[in-house]
Amino acid sequence: MKIGELAARTGVSIRSLRYYEQQGLLMPVRNENGYREYSNLAEEQVRTIQLYLNLGLSTEQIAGFLHCVLKNKEAFCAEVFPIFRQKIAEIDAQIHQLNHIKMNLEERMQSILDERESEEAEECK
């Protein structure tokens, strides 16, 4: 199938499909005229790539285990677990940082409210 048909079937833009190819995630055959020709398995590949992108993984991380996952079940691919652990650690660090930012914002808001109340109390005297 041509790139436009693959894009239509998967809902992924042609630009993204070309990017996946650049990253080594998709490998279409090139016809003599230079057009990309995708196998019927490409649709499943794209859906699998999208699944892992939606989990927050990078194309580089996905490239490290995609071939294994497409051949076997995810549970049998040793490369997947360390990447998932790494992603969870990154998410935990982001959550920690966001909680710290939230706490700082709440403190600033409370400080502003306290200052307003103090000024209003002074004006009433």
ChimeraX attribute file (.defattr): number of C-alpha atoms within 10 A of each C-alpha:
attribute: neighborCount
match mode: 1-to-1
recipient: residues
	/A:1	13
	/A:2	12
	/A:3	18
	/A:4	13
	/A:5	13
	/A:6	21
	/A:7	17
	/A:8	11
	/A:9	12
	/A:10	15
	/A:11	11
	/A:12	15
	/A:13	14
	/A:14	15
	/A:15	11
	/A:16	12
	/A:17	18
	/A:18	17
	/A:19	14
	/A:20	17
	/A:21	13
	/A:22	11
	/A:23	14
	/A:24	14
	/A:25	22
	/A:26	19
	/A:27	16
	/A:28	17
	/A:29	12
	/A:30	11
	/A:31	9
	/A:32	7
	/A:33	6
	/A:34	8
	/A:35	12
	/A:36	16
	/A:37	16
	/A:38	18
	/A:39	12
	/A:40	10
	/A:41	9
	/A:42	18
	/A:43	17
	/A:44	12
	/A:45	18
	/A:46	21
	/A:47	15
	/A:48	16
	/A:49	21
	/A:50	17
	/A:51	12
	/A:52	15
	/A:53	14
	/A:54	10
	/A:55	11
	/A:56	14
	/A:57	17
	/A:58	13
	/A:59	18
	/A:60	11
	/A:61	17
	/A:62	22
	/A:63	16
	/A:64	14
	/A:65	16
	/A:66	23
	/A:67	13
	/A:68	16
	/A:69	19
	/A:70	14
	/A:71	10
	/A:72	11
	/A:73	9
	/A:74	15
	/A:75	10
	/A:76	12
	/A:77	16
	/A:78	12
	/A:79	17
	/A:80	18
	/A:81	13
	/A:82	10
	/A:83	16
	/A:84	15
	/A:85	11
	/A:86	12
	/A:87	17
	/A:88	13
	/A:89	12
	/A:90	12
	/A:91	13
	/A:92	12
	/A:93	12
	/A:94	12
	/A:95	12
	/A:96	12
	/A:97	12
	/A:98	12
	/A:99	12
	/A:100	12
	/A:101	12
	/A:102	12
	/A:103	12
	/A:104	12
	/A:105	12
	/A:106	12
	/A:107	12
	/A:108	12
	/A:109	12
	/A:110	12
	/A:111	12
	/A:112	12
	/A:113	12
	/A:114	12
	/A:115	12
	/A:116	12
	/A:117	12
	/A:118	11
	/A:119	11
	/A:120	11
	/A:121	10
	/A:122	9
	/A:123	8
	/A:124	6
	/A:125	5
